[in-house]
Amino acid sequence: MSNSPDVSGASLSQLIDLTGRTAVVTGGARGIGYAIADRLAEAGATVVLSDIDLDAVQQAATEIANRRSADVRAVQTDVSSSRAVDELAAIADAIGSGLCVWINNAGIYPATPVAELGDEEWQRVTDVTLDGTFYGCRAAARKMLARPDLRGRVIINLSSVAGIRGRRNLASYVAAKHGVTGLVRGLALELGDEGIRVLGIAPSVVDTPGMRTRREDADPDQAEYLKKLEEGIAAAIPLGRVGVPDDVARVALYFASDLSEFVSGVVVPVDGGLSAA
């Protein structure tokens, strides 16, 4: 018996409806995570919004809940702590019929030439971006495997175009995101027999508050480097613009819904065609 139901008879409104499903979004206080949570809430999901910044995630949850008339709950989580991620999974799984959707979005991306990249910075990037994603996949899998009859179980990892190809001066981030991409492919095979889908999204440059803050806080030389880097990437994008958070959020909604019921194990670039070059 297949663990992937045929949903051909469902209407479009039914396919995209997440009512009754509980979804976790890490790194959700702003930017891409916020936009994803907003779309999931709009589709009817109960959203557990997680971030290391408690004040910011509480504000974000309140804004989305009010805008969408939805159930959005804020949880402070440091994803570099496996214990904290396990606690987040327990909170989400206790809501309604259990945890259905887990989106690993949290990550950091300092730009440092490899000759200047210290052990501490390398470790921090991998702790959050790769280890945090792994902890999320593992915690979600444990809860989802315990609920074999629960529909719509899916794990979505935010990789990056840097997780598909190289980028200058981002050795730690590139390595971490390649690991995230690997988790998608490996876990899709491992969990598919249990009816759990695993998917990835690989954005390119997305205009987020985090990117703007990084530019503003950088020293003059670093700020100039970041400006040229982003301008160069934007100029290479066939569709002629950088992304916005909702570009990524709409793909996450597609993956989280029954629209993509027979899709698993792929990492989809959301990059305006950049990775086609």
C-alpha positions in Angstrom: 0.0 0.0 0.0 1.3 3.4 -1.0 2.1 5.9 1.7 1.5 8.8 -0.7 -2.3 9.3 -1.2 -3.7 10.2 -4.6 -5.4 13.6 -4.2 -6.5 13.9 -7.8 -10.2 14.3 -6.8 -9.6 17.2 -4.4 -10.5 20.8 -5.4 -7.9 23.5 -5.7 -9.2 25.1 -2.5 -8.9 21.7 -0.7 -5.4 21.1 -2.0 -4.0 24.3 -0.6 -6.0 24.3 2.7 -3.8 23.7 5.8 -6.6 23.9 8.3 -6.0 21.5 11.2 -2.3 21.2 10.5 0.4 22.4 12.8 3.5 23.9 11.3 6.8 25.0 12.8 8.9 27.8 11.2 12.4 28.4 12.7 14.1 31.8 12.3 10.6 33.2 11.9 10.8 36.6 13.4 11.6 38.4 10.2 12.5 38.1 6.6 11.9 34.8 4.8 10.7 32.9 7.9 8.2 35.6 8.7 6.8 35.5 5.1 6.5 31.7 5.2 4.7 31.8 8.5 2.3 34.4 7.1 1.4 32.3 4.1 0.9 29.2 6.1 -1.3 31.0 8.5 -3.3 32.5 5.6 -3.8 28.9 4.4 -5.3 27.9 7.8 -2.3 26.3 9.6 -1.7 26.6 13.3 1.8 28.1 13.2 4.5 27.7 15.9 6.9 30.6 15.1 10.3 30.1 16.6 13.3 32.5 16.8 16.2 33.2 19.2 15.0 36.7 19.6 12.0 36.4 22.0 10.7 40.0 21.7 10.9 39.9 17.9 9.2 36.5 17.5 6.4 37.5 19.9 5.8 40.7 17.9 5.8 38.7 14.6 3.4 36.1 15.9 1.0 38.8 17.1 1.1 40.6 13.8 0.5 37.5 11.7 -2.2 36.2 14.0 -4.1 39.6 13.8 -3.6 39.9 10.1 -4.7 36.4 9.2 -7.1 35.7 12.2 -5.0 32.7 12.8 -3.5 30.7 15.7 0.2 31.7 15.7 2.3 30.9 18.8 5.8 32.3 19.6 8.5 30.2 21.0 12.1 31.3 21.7 14.5 28.7 20.4 18.3 28.6 19.8 18.5 26.0 17.0 22.1 25.3 17.8 20.9 23.5 20.9 19.5 20.0 20.1 17.6 20.1 23.5 15.9 23.4 22.6 14.9 22.0 19.2 13.5 18.9 20.8 11.5 21.0 23.2 10.1 23.1 20.3 9.0 19.8 18.5 7.3 18.7 21.7 5.4 22.0 22.0 4.2 21.8 18.4 3.3 18.1 18.5 1.0 18.7 21.5 -1.2 21.0 19.4 -4.2 19.6 17.7 -3.7 16.3 15.9 0.1 16.7 16.0 3.1 18.1 14.1 2.6 18.1 10.3 4.9 20.7 8.8 8.4 21.6 9.9 10.4 24.3 8.1 14.1 24.7 8.9 14.7 28.4 8.0 17.1 29.6 10.7 20.7 30.3 9.5 23.5 32.9 9.5 25.8 33.9 6.7 28.8 36.1 7.5 31.0 36.9 4.5 34.7 36.3 5.3 37.6 35.4 3.1 38.8 31.9 3.9 42.3 33.1 5.0 40.6 35.3 7.6 37.9 32.8 8.7 38.5 31.9 12.3 37.5 28.7 14.1 34.9 30.4 16.1 33.1 31.9 13.1 33.2 28.7 11.2 31.8 26.8 14.1 29.0 29.3 14.7 27.8 29.1 11.1 27.8 25.3 11.1 26.2 25.2 14.5 23.2 27.2 13.4 22.9 26.6 9.7 23.8 23.0 9.4 23.5 21.4 12.9 20.4 23.4 13.6 18.8 22.1 10.4 19.8 18.6 11.3 18.3 18.9 14.8 15.1 20.2 13.3 14.9 17.3 10.8 15.6 14.8 13.5 13.1 16.2 16.0 10.4 16.5 13.3 11.0 13.0 12.0 10.7 11.5 15.5 7.4 13.2 16.1 6.1 12.4 12.6 7.1 8.8 12.6 5.1 8.3 15.8 2.0 9.5 13.9 1.8 7.3 10.8 -1.9 8.1 10.2 -1.4 11.9 10.2 -1.8 13.4 6.7 0.5 16.1 5.3 3.7 15.3 7.1 6.5 17.2 5.4 10.0 18.6 6.3 11.2 21.6 4.3 14.8 22.9 4.5 15.9 26.3 3.4 19.1 25.7 1.5 20.5 28.3 -0.9 21.9 28.7 -4.4 25.1 28.6 -2.3 24.1 25.0 -1.4 24.1 24.1 -5.1 27.1 26.0 -6.4 30.0 28.0 -4.9 30.2 31.5 -3.7 33.3 33.6 -2.9 34.1 34.5 0.7 31.4 32.4 2.1 33.2 29.1 2.7 31.4 28.3 6.0 28.0 29.2 4.6 28.5 27.3 1.3 29.7 24.2 3.2 26.7 24.4 5.6 24.1 24.8 2.9 25.6 22.0 0.8 25.1 19.9 3.9 21.5 21.1 4.1 20.9 20.1 0.5 22.3 16.7 1.3 19.9 16.3 4.2 17.0 16.8 1.9 18.1 14.1 -0.5 19.2 11.6 2.1 16.1 12.0 4.3 13.7 11.9 1.4 14.9 8.4 0.7 14.9 7.4 4.4 11.5 8.8 5.3 9.6 8.3 2.1 8.5 4.8 3.0 6.8 6.3 6.0 4.9 8.8 3.9 7.0 11.8 5.1 8.1 14.1 2.3 11.4 16.1 2.6 12.0 19.1 0.3 14.4 22.0 -0.1 14.2 25.6 -1.3 17.3 27.4 -2.6 16.9 31.1 -2.8 19.5 33.5 -4.3 19.7 37.1 -3.1 16.5 38.0 -1.2 16.0 41.5 0.0 15.4 40.9 3.7 15.8 43.1 6.9 18.7 40.8 7.8 20.6 41.7 4.6 19.9 45.4 5.1 21.1 45.3 8.7 24.3 43.4 7.6 25.1 46.1 5.1 24.4 48.9 7.6 26.5 47.3 10.4 29.5 46.5 8.2 32.7 48.5 8.2 33.2 50.6 5.0 35.3 48.0 3.2 32.9 45.2 4.0 29.9 47.2 3.1 31.4 48.1 -0.3 32.2 44.4 -0.8 28.6 43.3 0.1 27.2 46.0 -2.2 29.2 44.9 -5.2 28.5 41.2 -4.5 24.7 41.8 -4.4 24.8 44.0 -7.4 26.8 41.4 -9.3 24.3 38.7 -8.4 21.3 40.8 -9.2 22.8 41.7 -12.6 23.2 38.0 -13.4 19.6 37.1 -12.6 17.7 36.4 -15.8 14.4 37.8 -14.4 16.1 41.1 -13.7 15.5 41.6 -10.0 16.5 40.2 -6.6 14.0 38.2 -4.7 11.6 39.3 -2.0 10.6 37.1 1.0 7.2 36.2 -0.4 8.8 34.7 -3.5 10.2 32.0 -1.2 7.1 31.8 1.0 4.8 30.9 -2.0 7.1 28.0 -2.8 7.1 26.9 0.8 3.3 27.0 0.8 3.2 24.8 -2.3 5.5 22.3 -0.7 3.6 22.3 2.6 0.2 21.7 0.9 -1.3 18.8 -0.9 -0.6 20.6 -4.2 2.9 18.9 -4.0 1.8 15.6 -2.6 3.9 13.6 -5.0 7.0 15.8 -4.8 9.9 14.8 -2.5 13.7 14.8 -2.4 14.3 17.9 -4.6 15.8 21.3 -3.8 14.1 23.9 -5.9 16.0 27.1 -6.7 14.0 30.2 -6.2 16.5 32.5 -7.9 15.0 34.1 -10.9 16.8 31.7 -13.2 20.3 32.4 -11.8 21.3 28.8 -11.3 20.4 28.0 -14.9 23.6 29.7 -16.1 
